[in-house]
């Protein structure tokens, strides 16, 4: 009989924590309206140039890698499929970097959380943060799911996008022959 009130209190606490987490997520979630930095993904269209930041807060742009193949990967440290995909992307950067590919991770989290994660799981490629807008939307991630990847040609055209984590065979099949 005494366990019933404890169970009710525990359930009430869990519901309150869940509601709080949902409220925080909804308050910080980007608006679904058209982003200021572009209108989504169209194969062959020029890539948008969203505001990005380094982990220490400095402005960053994709122009630093102009003329290279870019694989933009939107991810988060709290996302299990994202974490599973990281070794595949690290191996790709090591293998295809000399052929002109640059993998760029755009982390959907706070700078502190990303830095803490990268201390235990270092990347072989840059990790950037979104600026004021939501660059995933600008690159066509209308589902706002993670991970999400976009392949950009050296001339700046968006070629392909991919929802979900890559396996090595999927990534090899997805990439153009020049990057194999």
Residue, then its C-alpha position, 0 to 999 in steps of 0.5 A: x500500500x505504501x508503494x502506490x504513493x511512491x509510484x505515483x510521485x515517481x510517475x509525476x516527476x517523470x512526466x514533469x521532467x518530460x514536459x520540461x525537456x519538451x518545452x525547452x526543445x520547442x523553445x529552442x527549435x528553429x521555426x519551420x518558416x523559410x530560412x533566411x539563408x536559402x530555400x532548401x535543396x535542389x540538385x544542381x542549385x548553388x549552395x547557400x552560404x549560411x552563417x556558421x561559427x567555430x567552436x570558440x565562437x568565431x564566424x566561419x563560412x564555407x568559402x574557406x573550402x571553395x574549389x573542393x568537394x564538400x560533404x556537409x554532415x549535420x549531427x549532434x553528440x546526443x544523437x546515437x545514429x550520428x555517433x555511429x556514423x562518425x567513424x565512417x566519415x573519419x575514414x572517408x576524410x582520410x581516404x578521399x581528402x587527398x582527392x579533394x574532399x573536405x568533410x565538415x561537421x555542423x554540430x547541432x548542440x552547444x559549443x561546450x557539449x560539442x567540445x566535451x564530446x570531441x575530447x573523447x571522440x576526436x574528428x579528422x575534419x572541422x566541426x562547426x556550429x550553426x550561426x543565427x539561422x538554421x543551416x540544415x533548413x537552408x540545405x534542404x533538411x526540411x525533416x530536421x532530422x539527424x544525421x543529414x548530409x549534403x554533397x557539394x561539388x567543387x563549383x559550389x553546386x549541391x548534388x545530393x542529400x542523404x537522411x540518416x546515418x551512412x554505412x561504409x557501403x552506402x557512402x561509397x555507392x552515394x559518392x561520385x567516382x572522383x571520390x572513390 
